[in-house]
Amino acid sequence: MLDDRDVERVLVLAAHPDDIDFGAAGTVATWTEAGIEVSYCLVTDGDAGGFDPAVPRSEIGGIRRAEQGAAAAHVGVRQLYWLGYPDGRVAASMELRRDISRVIRQVRPQRMVIPSPERDWSRLAPSHPDHLEAGEAAMRAIYPDARNPFAHPELLEAEGLKEWTVPETWLSPTAAPNHAVDVTEVFERKIAALLSHESQTGHLPELREHVVSMLEGNAARFDLGAGRMAEVFRVVDTR
């Protein structure tokens, strides 16, 4: 696994606004505090989300973009790439693979964080179809597309984006984590990021308690000690 000291840029990809903040915002905060540049890539605007029927559906996408921007700022992220695919209808198409490859070649990250393309049969929510399809498209973009100068030739010929190999990929959420990041010291920043998603979390009065329980369970699973909190990932060598 790469040492954080050897990582200059990280690209975090998610299907929807708020996915990153539930799964990895604490880890992102530890990276930005260490001077690592982190960028986000959002496949959809989350336009099928929200819980208030009084809000016109046509406004949801813009609301959720603004919420994600505010959440990102809480953990030190300023660069967000929006791909604009429809929420609830994501497919691992060649078009999505090309668009993710474009962002990879623009950011040129040493590390990526993506949703796992594998279904978790023990928990329903992490296996949302958009998560699975976004994760599969991202993995195909990581290997073989982004590193292959002959894949999506328009990226090189029309846009001047040269090939790039992502050495390491972290899967989140995943049913089979092999690495934990202690986020105890940045927990409040994670909560602030989550609370920024008012359209998604405003109706959850026990959000803080739920997140604490989840993170403490992760830390216990990896024997990090009493009172510690952790986010977990499956780290994959993608060189």
N, C-alpha and C positions, 0 to 999 in steps of 0.2 A: 504494500500500500504506500502511496506517495506521502511523504512528510509534508505537512502544511507549509513548511518553510520553502519547499520547492514548487509551490503553487502560487501563481500570480493572478490567474483569472479562473472563475467558476461560472458556469452557465446552469441555471436551474430552470427546468421546463415543467410545466403543469398544464392540465387540461382546463382548469377553471381558476378564477380568482378565489382565494382563500385556501386552496389545496396546499400551497407551499407553507402557509402560516400554520396550519394544523400539523404538518409533518416535519418541517425543517427550519422554521423561522429562528429558533434558538441557535441552531448550528450555523445558520447564515450570519447571525449576530456575532458569533465567536470568530468567524472568518473575517468579517469586515473590521472587527476590532483589531485583528492581527495584520491588517493592511492588505488583505486579499480583495481584489475587485470582483464583485458578484453582480451578475446580470440575470434578469428574469425573462423567460419566454413563455407567454400565455397563448395556448392554442385557441381558446374561445374567450369571449367577453363575459361568459356566465349568464347569457341573456335568458336562459330557462330557469334561473334561480330566483331567490327572493320569497318572502312569505306574507307580504302585505298585499291583499287583493286590491287595495285602493290605489296602489302605484301602477300607472299604465305600463303595460308590458314593453312598450316602445322605449321606455326610459331606463329599463333595468340594465342594459349593457353599459350605458354611460355611467350610471351610478356605481356599478361594480368595478369599472375601470378606475374611477376616482378613488374608491375604497382601497383597491389594490395598490395604487400609487401611495396613498397615505400609509398603508401597512408596510410597504417596502421601505419607506423613509425611516420608520421606527427601528429597522434593523440595518440601516446603512446602505440600502440599495437605491440607486437613482436611475439606472438604465433598464427600461422595460421594453420588450419587443412583443407586439400584439399581432397574431396571425389572422384573427378574424373569422375563424371557422364557426359554424353554428353549434351552439351548446346542445348536447344530446344527440348529435348526428355526426360525431367525429369518426372517421374511418382512416385506417393506415394506408392511405392512397399514395400514389406516386407524387401527387401535388403536395401533400403534406410532408412527405419525405424531402422533397426539393426545398420547401420553405424552411424546414428545420435545418437542413444542410446549409442553406444560405446564412442563417443566424450563426451556426457553428463556425462557418468560414469567416464571418464578420468578427465574432468575439474571440475565436481561437483559444478556447479554454483548455487548461490542463486537466480539469475535472468537470464532470456534469452530474447533475442530480435529476433523475427522471422517474416517473411512475413505473412500477413493475408491470410488465406485460403479462405476468402470470396471475391467474385468479387465486384469491385467498378464500378457500371454502369455509374457513372458520368465522369469517366476518364479511358481511354483505357489502357495506359501504365502500371499503377500499377497492372493491372490484367493480365499481361503476364502469359501464362500457366505454365511456369517454377516457377514463384513466387507462384501461387496458389498451385501447387503440392508440392513444397518444404515446404510451410507453413503447408499444411495438414500432410505431413510426419513428420515434426518437432513436430506438436501438438500431433500426435499419439505416437511419441517417448517420449514426455514429459508425456503424459497420454494415455495409461497405461504402455508403454514398459519399460522405463528406471528405473522406481520405482519397477517393478515386477521382483523378482529374478528368476522367472520361464519363463520369456520371453527371447528369444534369449539366451538359456542356454549356448551356446558356449562362450559368453562374460564372464561369470563367470567361467565356467569349464576350458576353454582353455586359457583365458587371465587374469583371476583373478579380473575382474572388477565387483565390488559389486553394487547393486542397488542404485539409487539416485533419490530423489524427488526434482524437481525444484519448489520452492515455488511461484514464480511470473514470468509471461511471458508478455512481451510487444510486441504488434503487430505493425509493420511498413513495408510498408505503410498500412494504414487502412482508410476506408471511414467513420469510426465512432470513432474518437479520443476522449479520456476522460482525457488526461493529456498532458501538454506542458512542455518542458524544455527550459529555456532561454539560448540561445547559442550566445548571442550578443558578449560576451567577448572572445569567442573562434572561432569567425566567420572566421578569417584569416586562422586558422588551418584547418577548414573544406574546404575552397577554395583550400588550398594547397593540401589536400588529393584528391579533385576532379580533379585538374589539373594534378595530377600524372597519371591519366588515359588518357594519350595522345591519345591512339588509339580510345577512345570513345568520348573525349571532345575537341580534337584539332581542330575540324571543327566548334566549337560553339563559335563565337566571343562575343556573348552576354550572356555567361554562368553566369558570376558574377551578372549581372543585373537580370537575371531570378531567380537565387537562392535568392538574396536579396528580390525580390518581393514575392516569395513563403514563405520565413521565416517571413517577416513582416506581411504577411497575416495570418499566423499561430498565431503570437503574438497578432494581433488585435482580432482574433477570441476568444482568451482566456484573453483578456483585460489586457495584460502585460504592456501596456503603449506605447506612441509614440516613434518610433525609435528603439524599441526592436525587436529581431528576435528569433524565436523559432522553434524547431522540435516537432512534435506531435505524440502521440502513443495511442493505446488502451491498458490499463493495465488490465491484467486478473489474478485473484487469481488461481493458479494451485496447491495449496497444496493438 
